[in-house]
Amino acid sequence: MARISIDRVWRETQSQVRAHLSAFATLTAAFVFLPALLFGLLVPQGMQGFTLPAPGTMPHFPPWFWPAALVGVVLQSLVTLTIAAIAGDAARPTDETVGQTLARMLPALLRYLGALVVLFFLYLLLLIPISLVLMLVLGAVSALGGDAVQKQAMLVGGLIALLLVPVLLWVAGRLAPMVGVFAVEGAAPVTGIRRAWRLSSGSGWRIALLIFVTSFAAILVALAVQGVAAALGSGAALAGAHMVARIVVAVVSAAINGALFVLFSAGLGVIYRQLREG
């Protein structure tokens, strides 16, 4: 049973990013930064293309949303697998180019996307009993009547949902080696999920803690930098340079997303390699 070292994961991730910075930057610029920049320029402030739904109705999405989302998932998955393969495969040939690694990840991409579909359906199956329990608890509390009791029912439901967060983080930690499994071992969808689960045995909470801390730190950094970009953009807009404002905010947002994407993908490769080497 292998156990990861959080400090070692961070140090090795930094080392891998420094060693392959040009390759990672090229991949991310082409498949993550530019699409995010295009989206930011086409849809200022992220969600202006959406309309607020009426109470009790489903939200309305523009017709381009789902095709664009699907293309984005596929491209980002391909780059994630490629970066994880470079960072996590100790047996990768030293003379293999980034383009060759990218092409080699195409079969792995299909298997990885298949695994995501399997996990999605498993999530739906698990969501059914959880939803039933929530409905029963909320119904039992609400049956007592009164506005105060109704608020208490909502509070109980919120607490139950909050208690599920650590469980979801633990599951995410157990599945974290999955990217490396598909990138390096080329496993089938279900086999890859099982392999990742076995690799992370005994390290689920450590990886979950790492995911939580890095995600929280990344959110703070992103908010701080995007806040500065928004302030600069507002100043440009007040000066009448509205297009400059849009470009500033879009470029900074896309750059932050790209930088965090590289760290996250390389970290997944490092986690896989540590667990595999024991």
Buried (B, 14 or more C-beta within 10 A) or exposed (E): EBEBEBEEBBEBBBEBBEEBEEBBBEBBBEBBBEBBBEBBBEBBEEEEBEEEEEEEEEEEEEEEEEEBEEEBEBBBBBBBBBBBBBBBBEEBEEEEEBEEBBEBBEEBBBBBBBBBEBBEEEEEEEEEEEEEEBEEBBEEBBEEEEEEEBEBBEEBBEEBEEEEEEEEBBBBBBBBBBBBBBBBBBBEBEBBBBBBBEBBEEBBEBBBBBBBEBBEEBEEEBEEBBEEBBEBBEEBBEEEBEEBBBBBBBBBBBBBBBBBBBBBBBBBBBBBBBBBEE
